[in-house]
Amino acid sequence: MTGELSPIDKAKYVSAYRAAEMVQDGMRVGLGTGSTAAWLVRRLGERVRDEGLKIKGVPTSTATAQLAREVGIEVVSLDQAGWLDLTIDGADEFDGELNLIKGGGAALLQEKIVATASDQMVVIADAGKEVEALGAFPLPVEVIPFGWQTTRTLIEEALDAMDVLGTAATLRMNGEAPTVTDEGNHILDLHLQRIGNPRQLALILNQVPGVVENGLFIDICDKVVIGHGDGRVELRDINEGTIELGQVGTDEADNLFSDLAD
């Protein structure tokens, strides 16, 4: 079955596999959303089944909650958990300071709340997600449906004064209708090309009326686990300033891959 895995899928798998090793018995763990996070949930479910691992998982979307229950992870709400030991999630982009763009899966609001309610946030990603400067991936902004076009206009006006290369904002669609988040909101994708000052932009965006949250995660991520298609994996700790290199076999991905959609 591993012959059916693309290099990117292998990279996602090995990063998730390595991050799953950080989860210890009794932990309260934030479970991210997206294709890479799905590998993590599957691997943790495997550990629950085979090792008797006991954890409480706090999902960042209804899709993750459903998958976690399917693989045998005990699912609780953030309010029930109170505070988390660890959150593991993917990213659409990350830079050398572990600033992130997230929200490609339209779950950025819950992802940011869960990540900031954790002692540690660990990002799992394939090597292609690393960039010198954020912004090539469109920046998601969650907005309330009421007056969203006015909100878009205000955002585009604010972007004129920012250190970015583009100012276009488009409403994310799901077929013929706008994408609706788990909280009932819409997503505007900002096509910025390059973000010169992510911290400033994050603050400005959240001051625009109608904006609920933006997909810039600044000073939230503590570690990143970077997977490569040949099984190499790299763990960077921004707080300790350390880099750990390793190797993960991909044969274990066979039964996890069988019904895992990207």
C-alpha positions as semicolon CSV with decimal commas, in nm:
position;residue;x (nm);y (nm);z (nm)
1;M;0,000;0,000;0,000
2;T;0,289;0,242;0,065
3;G;0,351;0,243;-0,309
4;E;0,020;0,431;-0,338
5;L;0,136;0,708;-0,105
6;S;0,259;1,022;-0,277
7;P;0,578;1,183;-0,140
8;I;0,365;1,456;0,017
9;D;0,141;1,200;0,188
10;K;0,450;1,022;0,320
11;A;0,586;1,352;0,449
12;K;0,258;1,428;0,624
13;Y;0,246;1,082;0,772
14;V;0,599;1,085;0,917
15;S;0,551;1,428;1,072
16;A;0,226;1,315;1,234
17;Y;0,380;0,987;1,349
18;R;0,671;1,167;1,517
19;A;0,440;1,419;1,685
20;A;0,214;1,141;1,814
21;E;0,511;1,015;2,016
22;M;0,495;1,334;2,223
23;V;0,152;1,242;2,357
24;Q;0,165;1,073;2,697
25;D;-0,090;0,883;2,900
26;G;-0,341;1,108;3,074
27;M;-0,285;1,411;2,853
28;R;-0,552;1,648;2,733
29;V;-0,470;1,703;2,368
30;G;-0,596;1,953;2,114
31;L;-0,657;1,778;1,784
32;G;-0,613;1,988;1,472
33;T;-0,802;1,994;1,145
34;G;-0,686;1,907;0,794
35;S;-0,518;1,626;0,604
36;T;-0,196;1,621;0,811
37;A;-0,389;1,639;1,139
38;A;-0,602;1,347;1,020
39;W;-0,286;1,132;1,003
40;L;-0,217;1,231;1,365
41;V;-0,565;1,139;1,483
42;R;-0,538;0,802;1,309
43;R;-0,201;0,733;1,468
44;L;-0,325;0,830;1,814
45;G;-0,624;0,603;1,766
46;E;-0,382;0,324;1,684
47;R;-0,196;0,393;2,009
48;V;-0,522;0,395;2,204
49;R;-0,611;0,055;2,059
50;D;-0,270;-0,114;2,070
51;E;-0,101;0,047;2,370
52;G;-0,396;0,132;2,591
53;L;-0,311;0,503;2,568
54;K;-0,562;0,707;2,764
55;I;-0,610;1,067;2,653
56;K;-0,884;1,323;2,622
57;G;-0,901;1,482;2,279
58;V;-1,036;1,831;2,214
59;P;-1,116;1,858;1,841
60;T;-1,095;2,184;1,647
61;S;-1,376;2,097;1,406
62;T;-1,674;1,867;1,370
63;A;-1,482;1,667;1,108
64;T;-1,195;1,602;1,349
65;A;-1,439;1,514;1,627
66;Q;-1,605;1,255;1,408
67;L;-1,273;1,099;1,305
68;A;-1,145;1,093;1,663
69;R;-1,455;0,908;1,783
70;E;-1,426;0,662;1,495
71;V;-1,071;0,565;1,597
72;G;-1,153;0,533;1,968
73;I;-1,026;0,860;2,114
74;E;-1,229;1,002;2,401
75;V;-1,362;1,337;2,282
76;V;-1,438;1,622;2,523
77;S;-1,508;1,991;2,479
78;L;-1,253;2,259;2,564
79;D;-1,475;2,372;2,851
80;Q;-1,475;2,018;2,989
81;A;-1,100;1,986;2,953
82;G;-1,031;2,326;3,106
83;W;-0,671;2,352;2,988
84;L;-0,466;2,140;2,751
85;D;-0,124;1,986;2,782
86;L;-0,061;1,991;2,410
87;T;-0,219;2,085;2,079
88;I;-0,098;1,928;1,755
89;D;-0,216;2,079;1,430
90;G;-0,112;2,139;1,072
91;A;-0,033;2,469;0,901
92;D;-0,070;2,613;0,554
93;E;0,258;2,803;0,590
94;F;0,522;2,859;0,858
95;D;0,829;3,080;0,866
96;G;1,161;3,061;1,048
97;E;1,012;3,214;1,365
98;L;0,727;2,960;1,358
99;N;0,468;3,220;1,271
100;L;0,187;3,046;1,085
101;I;-0,089;3,088;0,834
102;K;-0,378;2,857;0,914
103;G;-0,738;2,829;0,804
104;G;-0,721;2,642;0,475
105;G;-0,970;2,401;0,630
106;A;-1,195;2,686;0,750
107;A;-1,140;2,595;1,117
108;L;-0,904;2,877;1,215
109;L;-1,123;3,020;1,493
110;Q;-1,153;2,698;1,692
111;E;-0,791;2,610;1,607
112;K;-0,661;2,937;1,752
113;I;-0,875;2,913;2,066
114;V;-0,761;2,556;2,132
115;A;-0,395;2,631;2,055
116;T;-0,382;2,927;2,292
117;A;-0,544;2,719;2,569
118;S;-0,249;2,477;2,562
119;D;0,084;2,452;2,736
120;Q;0,241;2,376;2,399
121;M;0,144;2,395;2,034
122;V;0,319;2,161;1,791
123;V;0,276;2,204;1,417
124;I;0,307;1,907;1,184
125;A;0,379;1,977;0,819
126;D;0,549;1,858;0,506
127;A;0,865;2,044;0,407
128;G;0,683;2,238;0,134
129;K;0,496;2,442;0,396
130;E;0,810;2,627;0,507
131;V;0,852;2,976;0,358
132;E;1,089;3,269;0,400
133;A;0,797;3,512;0,429
134;L;0,431;3,434;0,489
135;G;0,169;3,528;0,234
136;A;0,194;3,309;-0,076
137;F;-0,092;3,103;0,070
138;P;-0,407;3,320;0,083
139;L;-0,465;3,443;0,438
140;P;-0,806;3,329;0,570
141;V;-1,013;3,571;0,774
142;E;-1,333;3,456;0,943
143;V;-1,613;3,715;0,921
144;I;-1,975;3,723;1,026
145;P;-2,224;3,687;0,739
146;F;-2,401;4,017;0,815
147;G;-2,248;4,292;0,605
148;W;-1,961;4,074;0,486
149;Q;-1,916;4,285;0,172
150;T;-1,870;4,595;0,385
151;T;-1,621;4,404;0,599
152;R;-1,433;4,304;0,284
153;T;-1,416;4,666;0,169
154;L;-1,285;4,777;0,509
155;I;-1,023;4,501;0,503
156;E;-0,904;4,598;0,154
157;E;-0,879;4,962;0,263
158;A;-0,675;4,861;0,568
159;L;-0,443;4,652;0,352
160;D;-0,349;4,961;0,150
161;A;-0,145;5,078;0,449
162;M;0,013;4,739;0,522
163;D;0,342;4,591;0,405
164;V;0,185;4,345;0,160
165;L;0,206;4,297;-0,216
166;G;-0,166;4,241;-0,283
167;T;-0,495;4,365;-0,137
168;A;-0,763;4,149;-0,300
169;A;-1,007;3,965;-0,073
170;T;-1,237;3,694;-0,207
171;L;-1,526;3,513;-0,042
172;R;-1,454;3,141;-0,011
173;M;-1,717;2,933;-0,181
174;N;-1,843;2,579;-0,137
175;G;-1,991;2,510;-0,477
176;E;-2,253;2,776;-0,545
177;A;-2,282;2,890;-0,182
178;P;-2,040;3,061;0,056
179;T;-1,835;2,837;0,282
180;V;-1,988;2,824;0,630
181;T;-1,764;2,755;0,928
182;D;-1,859;2,547;1,232
183;E;-1,948;2,875;1,402
184;G;-2,179;2,980;1,116
185;N;-1,944;3,241;0,968
186;H;-1,787;3,304;0,627
187;I;-1,422;3,303;0,518
188;L;-1,253;3,581;0,323
189;D;-0,925;3,478;0,162
190;L;-0,673;3,763;0,135
191;H;-0,439;3,733;-0,164
192;L;-0,139;3,917;-0,022
193;Q;0,150;3,734;-0,191
194;R;0,390;3,848;0,082
195;I;0,334;3,971;0,440
196;G;0,611;4,200;0,559
197;N;0,488;4,244;0,918
198;P;0,262;3,955;1,026
199;R;0,227;4,077;1,384
200;Q;0,104;4,421;1,280
201;L;-0,131;4,278;1,020
202;A;-0,288;4,037;1,269
203;L;-0,362;4,323;1,508
204;I;-0,506;4,550;1,238
205;L;-0,732;4,283;1,089
206;N;-0,893;4,202;1,421
207;Q;-0,990;4,568;1,464
208;V;-1,206;4,566;1,149
209;P;-1,580;4,546;1,233
210;G;-1,721;4,212;1,124
211;V;-1,392;4,025;1,156
212;V;-1,411;3,739;1,403
213;E;-1,050;3,613;1,374
214;N;-0,765;3,593;1,126
215;G;-0,544;3,301;1,027
216;L;-0,213;3,449;1,143
217;F;-0,083;3,253;1,441
218;I;0,186;3,469;1,601
219;D;0,389;3,354;1,906
220;I;0,161;3,053;1,948
221;C;0,360;2,766;1,798
222;D;0,639;2,616;2,011
223;K;0,762;2,332;1,790
224;V;0,733;2,220;1,430
225;V;0,775;1,866;1,305
226;I;0,872;1,869;0,938
227;G;0,825;1,554;0,735
228;H;0,998;1,459;0,409
229;G;0,886;1,217;0,141
230;D;1,179;0,979;0,210
231;G;1,080;0,935;0,576
232;R;1,318;1,193;0,721
233;V;1,170;1,402;0,998
234;E;1,298;1,719;1,164
235;L;1,184;1,855;1,500
236;R;1,253;2,223;1,565
237;D;1,198;2,376;1,908
238;I;1,175;2,756;1,885
239;N;1,208;2,802;2,262
240;E;1,510;2,577;2,312
241;G;1,666;2,663;1,978
242;T;1,726;2,296;1,904
243;I;1,687;2,078;1,596
244;E;1,639;1,702;1,620
245;L;1,669;1,481;1,313
246;G;1,521;1,134;1,272
247;Q;1,371;0,878;1,038
248;V;1,025;0,721;1,033
249;G;0,932;0,417;0,826
250;T;0,621;0,449;0,610
251;D;0,517;0,083;0,610
252;E;0,302;0,153;0,917
253;A;0,090;0,388;0,708
254;D;-0,071;0,101;0,515
255;N;-0,385;0,052;0,721
256;L;-0,408;0,419;0,816
257;F;-0,408;0,521;0,452
258;S;-0,675;0,278;0,340
259;D;-0,970;0,512;0,388
260;L;-0,809;0,845;0,468
261;A;-0,917;1,120;0,229
262;D;-0,694;1,424;0,181
